[in-house]
Amino acid sequence: MALTHKEIFERYIYAGAISRNPEAIAAMFTEDGVYEAPLAPDGHPLHRPLVGRDAIRAGISLYHQQPTYQGTVNLQRTTVVLHDTADPDVFIAEIDVAFDEADGRRTTMSLVQIFRLRDGQIAMLRDYFSELPS
């Protein structure tokens, strides 16, 4: 049975924001899958499109090591709205990820992700995010 958009998104979030597992993230993509972060600045690990599982794994691993990504995700304060589209292989996620920082601050990062699926795997993910939580 095919996974729903919600199930795919939940697995992606668990692999990324919760467990920070680049291997699990890469495994969710098709072999030729593409991860893009069009708003990532020059010098950022996600500045250029990551094409293929190996590149996705390596890029996400570097991203998870960035100092701006060291807060702990607070799922109780995080909000997500999923949107289906006319194309059953495309869905959009609007996310306000809440973080609890080591120094006690509470921050939020807002982002939009556009998922394109093929055979139940992510063929392309466009991730529009602000680098620094507010």
C-alpha positions as CSV (number, residue, x, y, z in Angstrom):
1,M,0.0,0.0,0.0
2,A,1.3,3.4,-1.0
3,L,2.2,5.9,1.8
4,T,0.2,9.1,2.1
5,H,1.7,12.5,1.8
6,K,1.4,12.9,5.5
7,E,3.2,9.6,6.2
8,I,6.1,10.5,3.8
9,F,6.4,13.9,5.3
10,E,6.4,12.5,8.9
11,R,9.1,10.0,8.0
12,Y,11.2,12.7,6.3
13,I,10.9,15.0,9.4
14,Y,11.8,12.1,11.8
15,A,14.9,11.2,9.7
16,G,15.9,14.9,9.4
17,A,14.9,17.2,12.2
18,I,14.4,14.5,14.9
19,S,17.1,11.9,14.4
20,R,19.4,13.9,12.1
21,N,20.1,10.8,10.1
22,P,21.5,11.7,6.6
23,E,21.5,8.0,5.6
24,A,17.8,7.7,6.3
25,I,17.0,11.0,4.5
26,A,19.0,9.9,1.4
27,A,17.2,6.5,1.4
28,M,13.8,8.3,1.0
29,F,14.9,9.8,-2.3
30,T,15.0,8.0,-5.7
31,E,18.4,7.0,-6.9
32,D,18.5,10.1,-9.1
33,G,16.7,12.3,-6.6
34,V,17.4,16.0,-6.2
35,Y,17.4,18.2,-3.1
36,E,17.5,22.0,-3.7
37,A,17.6,24.8,-1.3
38,P,17.3,27.8,-3.6
39,L,17.6,30.4,-0.8
40,A,20.7,29.0,0.8
41,P,23.6,31.5,0.6
42,D,26.9,31.0,-1.1
43,G,29.2,28.8,1.0
44,H,26.3,27.0,2.7
45,P,26.4,23.2,2.4
46,L,23.1,23.2,0.6
47,H,23.9,26.1,-1.7
48,R,24.0,23.9,-4.9
49,P,21.5,21.2,-5.8
50,L,22.3,17.8,-4.4
51,V,21.8,15.2,-7.1
52,G,21.7,11.5,-6.2
53,R,21.6,9.8,-2.8
54,D,25.3,10.1,-2.2
55,A,25.3,13.8,-2.7
56,I,22.2,14.2,-0.6
57,R,23.7,12.2,2.2
58,A,26.9,14.2,2.2
59,G,25.2,17.6,2.0
60,I,22.7,16.9,4.7
61,S,25.5,15.5,6.9
62,L,27.4,18.8,6.5
63,Y,24.2,20.8,7.1
64,H,23.5,19.0,10.4
65,Q,27.0,20.1,11.6
66,Q,26.3,23.8,11.1
67,P,26.2,25.8,14.4
68,T,22.7,27.3,13.4
69,Y,21.3,23.7,13.5
70,Q,22.2,22.8,17.0
71,G,18.9,23.5,18.8
72,T,16.5,20.7,19.7
73,V,13.2,20.5,17.8
74,N,10.2,21.1,20.0
75,L,7.4,19.2,18.3
76,Q,4.7,20.6,20.7
77,R,5.4,24.1,19.4
78,T,6.1,23.2,15.8
79,T,3.3,23.7,13.3
80,V,2.9,22.0,9.9
81,V,0.3,22.5,7.2
82,L,0.3,20.1,4.3
83,H,-1.2,21.0,0.9
84,D,-2.1,18.5,-1.8
85,T,-2.0,19.7,-5.4
86,A,-3.7,18.8,-8.6
87,D,-0.8,16.5,-9.3
88,P,-1.0,13.5,-6.9
89,D,2.8,13.2,-6.9
90,V,3.3,16.8,-5.6
91,F,2.6,18.2,-2.2
92,I,3.6,21.3,-0.3
93,A,4.5,21.6,3.4
94,E,4.4,24.9,5.3
95,I,6.4,24.6,8.5
96,D,7.3,26.7,11.5
97,V,9.9,24.5,13.3
98,A,10.3,25.4,17.0
99,F,13.7,24.9,18.6
100,D,14.8,24.8,22.2
101,E,18.3,26.2,22.2
102,A,21.0,25.1,24.7
103,D,21.1,28.5,26.2
104,G,17.4,28.3,27.0
105,R,16.2,30.5,24.1
106,R,13.2,29.4,22.1
107,T,13.5,30.0,18.4
108,T,11.5,29.3,15.2
109,M,12.5,28.6,11.6
110,S,9.8,29.1,9.0
111,L,10.1,27.2,5.7
112,V,8.2,25.8,2.8
113,Q,9.0,22.5,1.2
114,I,7.8,21.3,-2.2
115,F,7.9,17.5,-2.6
116,R,7.7,15.7,-6.0
117,L,7.4,11.9,-5.7
118,R,8.0,9.0,-8.0
119,D,6.9,5.5,-7.0
120,G,6.5,6.6,-3.3
121,Q,10.0,8.1,-3.0
122,I,11.1,11.7,-3.2
123,A,12.3,12.6,-6.7
124,M,12.8,16.3,-6.0
125,L,12.6,18.4,-2.8
126,R,12.8,22.1,-3.0
127,D,13.4,23.5,0.5
128,Y,12.8,27.2,1.0
129,F,14.0,28.3,4.4
130,S,15.5,31.1,6.4
131,E,19.0,30.1,7.6
132,L,18.8,31.7,11.0
133,P,15.9,30.8,13.4
134,S,14.2,33.9,14.9
